[in-house]
Structures are given as C-alpha cells and as structure tokens.
Amino acid sequence: MLSDCHMHTKFSLDSDTEPEEMIKSAIEKELDAICITDHEDHDYICEGKIWTFPVEQYFADMKELREKYRKMIQIRIGVEIGLQPHLGEYYRNYVRKAPFDFVIGSVHLINSRDPYYKEYFEGRSDAAAYEEAFAETYEDIRNVEDFDVLGHLDYVTRYGKHREEEYSYARFSDIIDQILRYLIEHGKGIELNMAGLKYGLPYAHPHTDVLKRYRELGGEIITIGADAHRPEHVAYDFYKAPDILKSCGFRYYTEFVQRRAVFKKL
C-alpha cells in the first residue's frame, strides 16, 4: 500500500500535529501519496469546542505544503464529514464550495451521542447499542449524499463494554446489508480503516466478513487509511492491508483525485 487516504492534523480538534509532520512521516515510510482528511463535524459541540475548521486557511496551508513536497510525494486535500440525518443540505453546500480531492462520510454521533463516551452504552447491551449505530448509519447515508466513501463502518465496536464479543456480521447482517447495498447502488465506497487494529480489535474496520459481503454484493470502491492523528501512526499496519483485501476478494484498492476514483492493482 503506497497511499494513506485518512489522516488528521491540527485542523482537527483531536490532533495537535502540524500537517508537515504527517507529510514527513509519510515520506519516511516511502508512500507515494497521502490525503489529509481533517474533521468537519457540523452541529457537534464537545466540551465547548466546535468540530469544524477554517476551510480557506486549510487549503492555503495544504497547497503550500503540496508545492513544497511535490517532487517527493503527492499530497491530496480531503475532509472527513460527520454524518447526521439532518445535515444533507449543509454538506451539499459545504462540499461544493471547496475543491476537495476526497470526502469521507463517517458516523461519529448516534442520535446526537458519541459512543466514544461510556454513557452511550450504559443501561443496555453492546449489541443493542451496535444495532442503533447501524440503523443510524443507514439513515445518515440516505440523507447525506455528498461523500465518496463511508468511513470506519463498525467504528462503534471500538468502545463497547465488551467490544467484539457482541459483534459479528451475521448478528447484524440485515441492517449491514442495507447499508452496503445502498452505498453500491449510489456509487459510493467504503474504507479499510486500519485503526481498528491500533485500538486492539482483532480486525480493521470493517470486519473482514463485512468486507467479503461488500465484495459479494458487487462493491469495488475501497480506500485504505490509517486514521492517524500523530506521525508515528501514518500507514499503521499497512503491510497487512493487501492480504486482508485479497482474502476478501478484492484485486484493486482505490484512491481519489478531484473526487474521482482511481483504481490501483493490489
């Protein structure tokens, strides 16, 4: 894997890393390309902070760095938008105002609650919480159309009380299939997000059974990202990615340039 398509910098509230440090790390790891995808989570205020960033400054800084390092690595400019069912019009306007190369649509809030905080799981089983998360994801993608791939599909399982013990594709196949079919029918992909392994899960996001099902249903668009927030996590466990994808029936992975899918042979 020579392209990391999901990473964060100081433009995201959960990172204090300078973009240049992420770029240097990618160069050291001999990547050909990266896409920086900072968080735009409209209508999410956490601890008094708003999960958005100044787009004009973001592009100014990234374009300067892209030119500085153009002979060493391809730098693409992306964004990770936080999906919620009522934000379709907002993101439609937001995405079309800026020349992003790549837009990840991710679910960080489930009925306005973040599963990162343990309160989301209180008073119910992990399985019930996961069911709600997948149902919310389906509603999100039906109401927000301006993204290229769905990020870290089973992200919620990172934070459950018992994590993967109450999770499997088979257990949630009905709703997961609805999500996958909708994405495929509307020309959107998913990502292989290696952060699941970083967080100690026995799978990257999503689980390999979900990846296999996506491919069985005809899904072809799949990007790869480490979801790094620090330089040392750029391209995290990328050596495992080709075998994961091949074992699930993929022959290609995807990069995005100017919102267009580019397929690369594994």
FENZIVEN-V859988 format. One record per run of one state. SS is the DSSP state (H for helix, E for strand, C for the rest). FROM is the first residue (numbers start at 1). LEN is the number of residues. Records with the same first field share a line. If there is no record, write none. Layout:
SS=FROM-LEN  FROM-LEN
This chain:
C=1-2  5-2  8-11  29-4  41-4  47-2  51-4  69-5  83-2  97-5  107-3  111-2  114-4  122-4  144-5  151-4  159-4  167-3  186-3  194-1  199-6  206-2  217-5  226-2  229-2  234-4  248-4  258-2  266-1
E=3-2  7-1  33-8  45-2  49-2  74-9  102-5  110-1  113-1  149-2  189-5  205-1  222-4  228-1  252-6  260-6
H=19-10  55-14  85-12  118-4  126-18  155-4  163-4  170-16  195-4  208-9  231-3  238-10
